[in-house]
Amino acid sequence: MTQTMHQKEEMNDALKALIGEAAKVQANEAYALRALASMDLTSLNEDDNSETIRALCGRAVTDRGHVAAVCIYDPFVPLAKDLLAGTGVKVATVCNFPHGLPDAVAARAEARAQVAAGADEVDVVLPYKRYKAGHRDQAIALLHQVREACGHRVKMKVILETSQLQSLKITEEASRDAIDAGADFIKTSTGKVPGGADLEVAAVMLKVIREMQPQLKRPLGFKPSGGIRTVADAAGYLYLADLIMGEGWATPETLRFGASGLLDDVLAHLGLAPTPAQPTTY
C-alpha cells in the first residue's frame, strides 16, 4: 500500500472521527443562538399565500435576535422585502426548483426576474440527474448562466440534492464544480425528495470548502437543509464546521440552515414562547 493510500485512509478515518463527535453534541443555549442567527426560515409550499408570508416574516425577528434570511417562492419576494425592511433579514428565493431541470435559458431568465424583484439570494438547483448521468458540462453551464444573472450583489446558493447523487465521491465532485461555477454557498437538499442533510455529506462538502477557499477572493458557505428540526440537529453541524473550518468560521455569512420547523425548538431553548404560525397584521 502506497503512502498516498495510507494518507487517504487516515484522512477518511479522521473525518469519521469528527462525524462521530458531532453526532453526540448536545443542544444548549449557545448553539440555539447560533442556529437562530444562521437560519434560512423557509416556506416553500404550493398553498403559500400573502398571509403565509406575513406570518413567516413576523416570526423572523425575535427578542433574542433575527434569522439570517427567509426563503420563499419568488412571487412573494417584494412583499417580504417590504415587511422585513430595516430588520437585517435577507430575502432568498429558489430557482430551477425543485426538479433541477437542465434548461439553462429558462433558469437564467427566472434568476434575472428574481434579482429584478429584489431577491438578496438565489438558491438554484443543480441539474443533478444530468450531472449524475455524466452530462456534467450541461449541468454546470446552467450554474454559469444563473451566476451571470445574479451578478455580484446577489448570492448564489447551489443545491446539489445530495441524497439523489447517492455517492460521496460525486457529492465532492459536484461541490467543486459548483464552486468553480461561482457558487457562494453549496447546499445539500431541496427538502422535496426523500433524504436531506446528514453529517457525513456535510463533512465532505466542508472539506471541499476548506481546500478551495484559499484560492478564491470571495467567502464560501455551506447550507445543510432537509430534516434539521431541533437545536441538537443544528449543533452537530455547527460543531463539525468548527472542527473542520476552525472556530469563528461558521457565521451567517458562511453557514445557513434551511429549515421550517427549527425555529420552535430554538425558541424553547432560549426561553421564548413559540411564535404563532398565523397571519400577522403589520
C-alpha positions in Angstrom: 0.0 0.0 0.0 1.4 3.4 -1.0 1.9 6.3 1.3 -0.7 8.2 -0.6 -3.3 5.5 0.0 -2.3 5.4 3.7 -2.8 9.2 3.9 -6.2 8.9 2.2 -7.3 6.3 4.7 -6.1 8.4 7.6 -8.0 11.4 6.2 -11.2 9.4 6.0 -10.7 8.0 9.5 -10.2 11.5 10.8 -13.4 12.7 9.1 -15.2 9.7 10.5 -14.0 10.5 14.0 -15.2 14.1 13.7 -18.6 13.0 12.4 -18.8 10.6 15.4 -18.1 13.5 17.8 -20.5 15.8 16.1 -23.3 13.3 16.3 -23.0 13.3 20.1 -23.2 17.1 20.6 -25.9 18.2 23.0 -28.2 21.2 22.5 -27.6 24.3 24.6 -28.4 28.0 24.6 -25.2 28.9 22.8 -26.0 26.6 20.0 -29.6 27.8 19.9 -28.4 31.4 19.4 -26.0 30.4 16.7 -28.7 28.4 14.9 -31.1 31.3 15.1 -28.6 33.7 13.6 -27.8 31.3 10.7 -31.3 30.1 9.9 -33.0 30.5 6.5 -36.5 30.4 7.7 -38.3 28.6 4.9 -41.8 28.3 3.4 -41.9 26.6 0.0 -45.4 25.1 0.0 -47.7 25.1 -3.0 -50.5 26.7 -1.0 -48.4 29.6 0.3 -50.1 33.0 0.0 -49.6 36.5 1.2 -50.9 35.7 4.7 -48.5 32.8 4.9 -45.6 35.0 4.1 -46.7 37.7 6.5 -46.8 35.1 9.3 -43.4 33.8 8.3 -41.8 37.3 8.2 -43.4 38.0 11.6 -41.5 35.0 13.1 -38.2 36.0 11.6 -37.4 38.6 14.3 -37.4 37.5 17.9 -36.5 39.0 21.3 -33.1 37.2 21.1 -32.2 38.2 17.5 -33.3 37.5 14.0 -32.8 34.8 11.4 -30.4 35.3 8.6 -33.0 35.1 5.8 -36.4 33.9 4.8 -36.6 31.6 1.8 -39.8 31.8 -0.2 -41.2 31.5 -3.7 -40.4 34.4 -5.9 -43.9 35.9 -6.3 -43.7 36.8 -2.6 -40.2 38.5 -2.7 -41.5 42.1 -3.0 -43.9 41.6 -0.1 -41.2 40.0 2.1 -38.7 42.8 1.2 -41.3 45.4 2.4 -42.1 43.6 5.6 -38.5 43.0 6.6 -37.1 46.3 5.6 -34.6 47.5 8.2 -34.5 44.3 10.2 -31.3 42.9 8.7 -33.1 39.7 7.5 -32.3 38.8 3.9 -34.9 37.5 1.3 -33.9 34.4 -0.5 -35.8 32.6 -3.3 -35.4 29.4 -5.3 -34.6 28.9 -8.9 -34.9 25.8 -11.1 -36.7 24.3 -8.2 -37.3 21.6 -7.2 -36.6 19.3 -10.1 -33.3 20.7 -11.3 -34.2 20.7 -15.0 -31.4 21.2 -17.5 -32.9 24.3 -19.3 -30.2 26.9 -18.8 -32.1 29.6 -20.7 -35.1 29.2 -18.6 -33.1 29.2 -15.4 -31.2 32.3 -16.4 -34.5 34.1 -17.2 -36.0 33.0 -13.9 -33.0 34.2 -11.9 -33.0 37.6 -13.7 -36.6 38.1 -12.8 -35.9 37.2 -9.2 -33.0 39.7 -9.0 -35.2 42.4 -10.5 -37.8 41.6 -7.9 -35.3 42.3 -5.2 -34.1 38.9 -4.0 -30.9 39.1 -2.0 -30.1 35.4 -2.5 -31.0 32.8 -5.1 -30.9 29.1 -4.2 -30.6 27.3 -7.6 -31.0 23.5 -8.1 -28.1 21.8 -9.9 -29.5 19.6 -12.7 -28.5 16.7 -10.5 -29.9 14.0 -12.6 -28.0 15.1 -15.7 -24.9 15.6 -13.5 -25.1 12.1 -12.1 -25.7 10.6 -15.5 -22.4 12.1 -16.7 -23.7 15.2 -18.6 -21.8 17.4 -16.3 -20.9 20.2 -18.7 -24.6 20.8 -19.4 -25.4 20.9 -15.7 -22.6 23.3 -14.8 -23.4 25.5 -17.8 -26.8 26.2 -16.1 -25.0 27.4 -13.0 -22.8 29.7 -15.0 -25.9 31.2 -16.6 -27.6 31.8 -13.2 -24.3 33.2 -11.8 -24.3 35.8 -14.6 -28.0 36.7 -13.8 -27.2 37.1 -10.1 -24.3 39.4 -10.8 -22.0 40.4 -7.9 -24.7 41.6 -5.5 -26.9 38.6 -5.2 -25.6 35.4 -3.5 -26.0 32.2 -5.5 -26.5 29.1 -3.3 -26.3 25.9 -5.3 -28.5 22.9 -4.2 -26.8 19.6 -5.0 -29.6 17.3 -3.9 -27.0 15.0 -2.3 -29.4 12.2 -1.4 -30.1 11.7 -5.1 -26.4 11.8 -6.1 -26.1 8.8 -3.8 -22.3 8.9 -3.7 -19.9 10.9 -1.5 -17.4 10.9 -4.4 -20.0 12.5 -6.7 -21.0 14.9 -4.0 -17.4 16.0 -3.6 -17.0 16.5 -7.4 -20.3 18.4 -7.6 -19.3 20.6 -4.7 -16.0 21.5 -6.5 -17.8 22.1 -9.9 -20.5 24.3 -8.3 -17.8 26.5 -6.6 -15.9 26.7 -9.8 -19.1 27.9 -11.5 -19.4 30.7 -9.0 -21.4 29.3 -6.1 -21.3 31.4 -2.9 -22.8 28.6 -0.9 -23.2 24.9 -1.6 -26.4 23.4 -0.2 -27.4 19.8 0.4 -31.1 19.5 -0.4 -34.4 20.9 -1.7 -36.4 19.2 1.0 -38.7 17.9 -1.7 -37.3 14.4 -2.2 -36.6 11.7 0.4 -33.4 12.3 2.2 -31.8 15.5 3.3 -28.7 16.7 5.1 -26.5 14.3 7.1 -23.2 14.8 8.9 -21.2 12.5 6.5 -22.2 14.6 3.5 -21.6 17.8 5.4 -18.1 16.7 6.3 -17.3 16.1 2.6 -18.8 19.4 1.5 -17.0 21.4 4.3 -13.7 19.7 3.4 -14.1 20.9 -0.2 -14.7 24.4 1.0 -11.7 24.3 3.2 -9.5 23.2 0.3 -10.8 25.6 -2.2 -11.3 28.8 -0.1 -7.6 29.9 -0.2 -7.8 30.1 -4.0 -10.8 32.4 -4.1 -11.4 36.1 -3.4 -14.9 35.5 -2.1 -16.1 33.7 1.0 -17.7 30.3 0.6 -20.6 29.0 2.6 -22.3 25.7 3.4 -26.1 25.2 3.8 -27.4 22.0 5.3 -31.1 21.6 4.5 -33.7 18.9 4.9 -34.6 17.2 8.2 -33.0 19.8 10.5 -35.7 20.3 13.1 -34.0 20.6 16.5 -31.2 22.6 18.1 -29.4 19.3 18.7 -29.6 18.7 14.9 -28.1 22.1 14.2 -25.5 21.8 16.9 -24.0 18.8 15.2 -23.4 20.8 12.0 -22.0 23.8 13.9 -19.6 21.6 15.9 -18.5 19.8 12.7 -17.9 23.2 11.0 -15.9 24.4 14.0 -13.7 21.4 13.8 -13.2 21.3 10.0 -13.1 25.1 9.2 -11.9 26.4 12.6 -13.8 28.2 15.3 -15.1 31.5 14.2 -15.7 30.5 10.6 -19.4 29.5 11.0 -21.3 32.8 10.9 -24.4 33.8 9.0 -22.1 34.8 6.1 -20.7 31.2 5.8 -23.2 28.8 7.3 -27.0 28.6 6.9 -29.7 26.1 8.0 -32.5 25.6 5.6 -35.4 24.9 7.9 -39.1 25.5 8.6 -39.5 23.7 11.9 -36.2 24.5 13.6 -37.3 27.9 15.0 -39.8 26.5 17.5 -37.1 24.4 19.2 -34.7 27.3 19.1 -37.2 29.5 20.9 -37.8 26.8 23.5 -34.1 26.6 24.3 -34.0 30.4 24.6 -36.9 30.5 27.0 -39.2 32.2 24.5 -42.8 31.3 23.7 -43.3 29.8 20.2 -44.4 32.5 17.8 -47.7 31.7 16.1 -47.6 30.5 12.6 -50.6 32.6 11.8 -51.2 35.6 9.6 -49.7 38.7 11.3 -51.0 42.2 10.9 -48.4 44.8 10.0 
